[in-house]
Amino acid sequence: MGNKGRLFVVGTGLITPSHITQETKKRIESADQVYHLVPDPLGLTYLKSLNENLTYLGDSYQLTATRTQAYQLMVDRILEGLNQYSTVVAVFYGHPGVFVSPSHEVITQARRRGYDAQMLPGISAEDCLFADLGIDPASDGCQSYEATHFLIHKIQIDLCAPLILWQPGVIGDIDNAKLTAQPEALKLLQKKLIDWYGSEHPVIKYEAATLPLYDPLIESKPLSKIHQWSLSQRSTFYIAAQQSAMLDDSVVQQLVNLKPSKENSDV
């Protein structure tokens, strides 16, 4: 038999309160206790207007020695709340399942202990990127990697599909200790990309807007000059496809030659 406590892991989106879904708002309002990692004053003010029973998780960074320990402390605090309250909501910035390791871990551990745990979707930086750059990932496909993961692994790039690299602003910071890009790591990334695309292929540096009335940051440079950019933790690289995908004429012809089934022809 499962425990009675319920956990909802939700996100504020990139701009609070504009990006909060109606489902997320409802769960926050009805929660017995809300744990949150919302960094901006506007977002915090809005959360307080929905529910005054708030516990801030950001101080976990000061209470521990490493980010990994901080994440585990966040998980432990939320689980402790599940032992005390019937309904607990954990609020994270952006989409709760994108670049938020504590959110996945707390759901796993809560379910293991017999609690009902659910994640609700939120607006992510990727959603904003598609909208701001006017991109439909269904047109040519899409490749998406965290920048350091992409750098240190042997990944086969598809030049017929756009490539998105997240967090180049902390590339090479494997231990999440400095939270800044390592200059040599950025140069290694640049070389790896030039080997595939050539030095003049354009790269867009994108940063989603995080406050109302602010515009996103969108800049373009050739690959040979991306080391000149000043990068933040919010920076993202978007690299357009270099070539079009080749049509498989044999498969197209097979589709053309398909005869409608008898069932369909009788409709």
C-alpha positions in Angstrom: 0.0 0.0 0.0 1.4 3.4 -1.0 1.8 6.4 1.3 -0.8 9.1 1.3 1.4 12.0 0.5 1.4 13.4 -3.0 4.3 15.2 -4.7 4.0 17.5 -7.7 7.3 18.8 -9.3 6.5 21.8 -11.4 8.3 24.7 -13.2 7.8 28.4 -13.5 8.9 28.7 -17.1 11.4 31.3 -18.1 9.3 34.3 -17.3 7.2 34.3 -14.1 4.3 34.5 -13.9 3.6 34.7 -17.7 4.9 31.1 -18.3 3.2 29.3 -15.4 0.6 26.9 -16.7 -2.9 26.8 -15.2 -2.3 23.3 -14.0 0.9 24.3 -12.2 -0.8 27.4 -10.6 -3.6 25.1 -9.3 -1.2 22.7 -7.7 0.8 25.5 -6.0 -2.4 27.1 -4.6 -3.7 23.8 -3.1 -0.4 22.5 -1.7 0.2 22.1 2.0 3.8 23.0 1.6 5.8 24.5 -1.4 9.5 24.0 -1.8 11.1 26.2 -4.4 14.2 27.1 -6.3 13.0 30.4 -7.8 15.9 32.9 -8.1 14.1 36.2 -9.1 12.2 38.5 -6.8 9.2 38.8 -9.2 8.8 35.0 -9.3 9.1 34.8 -5.5 6.4 37.5 -5.1 4.1 35.7 -7.4 4.6 32.4 -5.5 3.8 34.1 -2.2 0.5 35.3 -3.8 -0.4 31.7 -4.5 0.8 30.1 -1.3 2.5 31.5 1.8 3.8 28.1 2.9 7.1 28.4 1.1 10.5 26.9 1.8 13.5 28.1 -0.2 15.9 25.4 -1.4 18.6 27.7 -2.7 20.4 27.9 0.7 21.3 24.2 0.2 24.3 25.5 -1.8 25.6 27.3 1.3 24.9 24.4 3.5 27.0 21.9 1.6 30.4 21.7 0.0 29.5 20.7 -3.6 26.6 21.1 -6.0 26.1 17.3 -5.9 25.6 17.5 -2.1 23.4 20.5 -2.5 21.1 18.6 -4.9 20.9 15.7 -2.5 20.0 18.0 0.4 17.2 19.5 -1.7 15.9 16.0 -2.4 16.1 15.1 1.3 14.2 18.2 2.4 11.4 17.6 -0.1 11.1 14.0 1.0 11.0 15.1 4.7 8.1 17.4 3.8 6.3 14.4 2.2 6.4 12.7 5.6 4.7 15.7 7.2 2.2 17.0 4.6 -0.5 15.5 2.4 0.4 17.5 -0.7 3.8 18.9 -1.5 4.9 20.9 -4.5 8.5 21.4 -5.6 8.9 24.4 -7.9 11.9 24.8 -10.1 12.9 27.5 -12.6 12.1 26.8 -16.3 11.0 23.3 -17.1 11.3 21.1 -14.0 12.8 18.2 -16.0 15.4 20.0 -18.1 18.8 20.6 -16.5 17.3 20.0 -13.1 18.7 16.8 -11.6 17.1 17.1 -8.1 13.6 17.0 -9.7 14.2 13.6 -11.3 15.9 12.2 -8.2 13.2 13.3 -5.8 10.5 11.7 -8.0 12.4 8.5 -8.2 13.0 8.3 -4.4 9.4 9.4 -3.6 7.9 6.6 -5.8 10.3 4.1 -4.3 8.9 5.0 -0.9 5.4 4.5 -2.0 4.4 8.1 -2.6 2.4 9.4 -5.6 4.9 11.7 -7.5 4.3 13.5 -10.7 6.1 16.0 -12.9 4.2 18.7 -14.7 5.7 20.2 -17.9 6.8 23.8 -18.1 8.1 26.2 -20.7 11.8 25.6 -21.3 14.6 27.5 -22.9 14.3 25.2 -25.9 10.6 26.2 -26.3 11.7 29.8 -26.3 14.5 29.2 -28.8 12.2 27.6 -31.3 9.8 30.5 -31.0 12.4 33.3 -31.0 14.4 31.9 -33.9 11.4 30.8 -35.9 12.5 27.1 -36.0 10.3 24.1 -36.5 12.2 21.0 -35.4 9.9 18.8 -37.5 11.2 20.3 -40.7 14.8 19.0 -40.7 15.0 17.3 -37.3 17.1 18.5 -34.5 20.2 17.5 -32.5 20.5 18.7 -28.9 23.4 18.2 -26.5 24.8 19.7 -23.4 28.1 21.3 -24.6 30.6 19.5 -22.3 28.9 16.2 -22.9 29.1 16.9 -26.7 32.8 17.8 -26.4 34.0 14.8 -24.4 32.1 12.1 -26.3 32.6 10.8 -29.9 29.3 12.0 -31.4 28.4 11.6 -35.0 27.0 14.9 -36.2 24.2 14.9 -38.8 25.0 17.9 -41.0 21.5 17.8 -42.4 19.9 18.7 -39.1 20.4 21.8 -36.8 22.6 21.3 -33.8 21.8 22.9 -30.4 24.5 23.0 -27.7 23.4 24.0 -24.2 25.5 25.7 -21.6 28.6 26.5 -23.6 29.1 29.2 -20.9 30.2 26.5 -18.5 31.9 24.1 -21.0 34.8 22.2 -19.5 33.6 22.8 -15.9 33.1 19.0 -15.4 32.7 19.3 -11.6 30.3 22.3 -11.7 32.8 24.1 -9.5 33.5 27.4 -11.2 30.3 27.7 -13.3 32.3 29.5 -16.0 33.6 28.4 -19.4 37.1 27.0 -19.5 38.9 28.9 -22.3 40.8 25.9 -23.6 37.6 23.8 -23.5 35.8 26.4 -25.7 38.7 26.3 -28.2 38.5 22.5 -28.3 34.8 22.8 -29.0 35.5 25.4 -31.7 38.0 23.1 -33.4 35.7 20.1 -33.2 32.9 22.1 -34.9 35.2 23.6 -37.5 36.3 20.1 -38.5 32.7 19.3 -39.3 31.3 22.6 -40.6 34.2 24.7 -41.7 35.4 28.0 -40.2 32.8 30.2 -41.8 29.7 28.3 -40.9 27.4 30.7 -38.8 26.6 30.1 -35.2 23.9 31.9 -33.3 24.4 32.7 -29.6 21.0 32.7 -28.0 19.8 33.7 -24.5 16.1 33.6 -23.8 14.4 36.6 -22.2 13.8 36.0 -18.5 11.9 39.2 -17.6 8.7 40.7 -19.1 9.3 43.4 -21.8 12.9 42.2 -22.4 14.0 40.9 -25.7 16.0 37.7 -26.1 19.7 38.0 -27.0 20.4 36.7 -30.6 23.8 37.2 -32.1 25.6 35.5 -35.0 29.2 34.8 -35.7 31.2 32.4 -38.0 32.6 29.4 -36.1 36.1 30.9 -36.4 35.1 33.8 -34.0 32.9 32.2 -31.4 35.8 32.3 -28.9 35.3 36.1 -28.9 31.9 35.9 -27.3 31.3 36.6 -23.6 29.2 33.7 -22.5 26.9 33.3 -19.5 25.2 30.2 -18.0 22.1 31.0 -20.1 24.0 31.1 -23.4 23.1 28.5 -26.0 24.6 27.8 -29.4 22.4 27.1 -32.4 24.1 25.8 -35.5 21.9 25.5 -38.7 22.1 22.5 -40.9 25.0 22.7 -43.4 23.2 20.7 -46.2 19.9 19.2 -47.1 19.0 15.6 -46.5 19.2 13.4 -49.6 15.9 12.0 -50.7 15.6 8.2 -50.8 14.1 7.9 -54.3 13.6 4.1 -54.0 11.4 4.5 -50.9 9.5 7.4 -52.4 8.8 5.3 -55.5 7.6 2.4 -53.3 5.2 4.8 -51.5 3.9 6.1 -54.9 3.3 2.6 -56.0 1.3 1.6 -52.9 -2.2 0.6 -53.8 -5.0 1.5 -51.4 -6.3 -1.4 -49.4 -9.7 -2.9 -50.2 -10.9 -1.6 -46.8 -9.9 1.9 -47.6 -11.2 1.8 -51.2 -14.7 0.9 -49.9 -14.9 4.0 -47.7 
